[in-house]
């Protein structure tokens, strides 16, 4: 799922699109926009620059990485050089869940703006055990702390 920088880029893009909107409207526009976004169309704040200051670093959508970048399902591109996809690990299943949640939040925000719901409704905890039938639990262990430290970066 999404981390801090991804959400910040998405929120900043909404601010660019609706610069005069009130905060409550910005929240609605966030969920409205991303519930209807045509993924894998990338979200970005600036134009992607292929090269800067002759550093020749890999840039999202250009050069050797271009073909693999086209397989990204939910690209959210960092705004500074070298531009990278902050969401390269999003899968079909996580994208589907996020789209469902964007739609659910959009509907709640609309009800709030119409006076038919409260802000607390948007922040109601979700019980994943009643919503999803299947779960996978993975437990990683190692013989020593150094072995653990060597492998922990492979798990997210």
N, C-alpha and C positions, 0 to 999 in steps of 0.2 A: 504494500500500500504506500501511500505518499508520505514523504518526510517533509521537514520544515521548509527547505529551499523550494521544493516543488509547489507547496501550498502558497508560499510567499510570491512566487512568480505568477501563479494563477490569480491571486488576489490583486497583485499590482497590474496585471493585464485588465482586470475589470475596472480598476481605477483609471486606467488610460481610456477605456471605452466609455466610461460614465463619470467624467471628472467633476460634475456638479451634483451628483446624487447624494442624498442623505445616507448615513450609515445603514439604516434598516433596508433601504432600497439596494444599496451595494451588496448586502448579504443575499437578498432575493436575486439580484442580477448574477451573482456568482453561481448560485445553484441553477438558475434558469439557463445561463449560458453553457455551463458544462454538462447539464443534463441533455442538451441538444447538440453538443460539439461533435463535429464530424471527424472522430478519431480514425486514422492516425494523423490528421492534420496537426502540425505542431503548434504548441502555445509558446509564444516568445514575446519579449519586450522590445527587442531591437533586431535590426537586420543582422544575419549571421555573416561575419567577415571571415573569408577563407584563410587569410594570412595577415599577420600583424607584425611589423618590425622584423620581418624575415626570420621569425623564430621557428617556422616550419613544424608547429605542433599539430597533432591530429584535431580536426575541427568537425563537429557533427554535420553530416550531409555533404561532405566534400572529400575528394581523394580516396585513399585506400579504405576508409570506413564507410563510404557512401552506400555500398550494397548492403552491408549489415545494418546500417542505420535505417534503411527502408523497411526492415522487419520489425522495428519498434512499434508497439501498439498504441502507446500513449505518450508521445514525445513532448516533454516540457523542457525547453532549451534555455540553458543559463545565458545571461545577457552579456557576459564579458568574454574576451578571448582567453583561451580557446573555447568556443561554444561547445557545450556537451549536453547530452540528454540526461536530465536528473532522474528520469524514471525508466531507465533501460531495462529494469527487471520486472516491469509490470507484465503480468501474464493475461491470457484471455479470461480466466476465471476472476482474477482480481479486478480487471477492467469492468467486467460485467457487474460485480458487486458494487464498485464505485459508481457506475452509471445508475444503478438502482437507488443507491443512497442519495445521489445528486437529485434524482427525480423526487424521491420522498421528501427531501429537505426543501426543494422548490415548492412542492405542494403545501407543506406546512408554513413556509414563509408567506406564500400567497394568502393563506387563511389568516395569518397574523395581520398582514397589511389590510385585509378586509374586515378586521375586527372579530373574526370567528375563532381565534385561537390565541394562546399566550406564548411568549418567548420560551417559557419553561417547557412547552410541548416540543420545541425543536431540540432541546437538550435532554429529553427523556432517555434513560439508559436503554440500550438494546440488549435483549437476552439472546445471545447467539445460539444457545442450546434449543430454544424453541423455534428459531428461524431456519437453522441448518440441521440436516439429518446426519451428516458425516463429518468426522474430525480426524485429523492425523496428528499424532504426538510423536516427536522425535527427541530422543535423549542421546546426547553426546557425552562421552567420557574419555579419559586418557590415563595413561600410567603415571604421568607426572605433569606438573604445572608447565614445564617447557614444551612438552608434547601438546598439551591443551592450547597453549598460546600460539603454537605453530599452526594449528588447524582451525581455531575459532573464527578466523576471518572468512572461512568458506561458508559459514552459516549466517543467515540474516534473521 
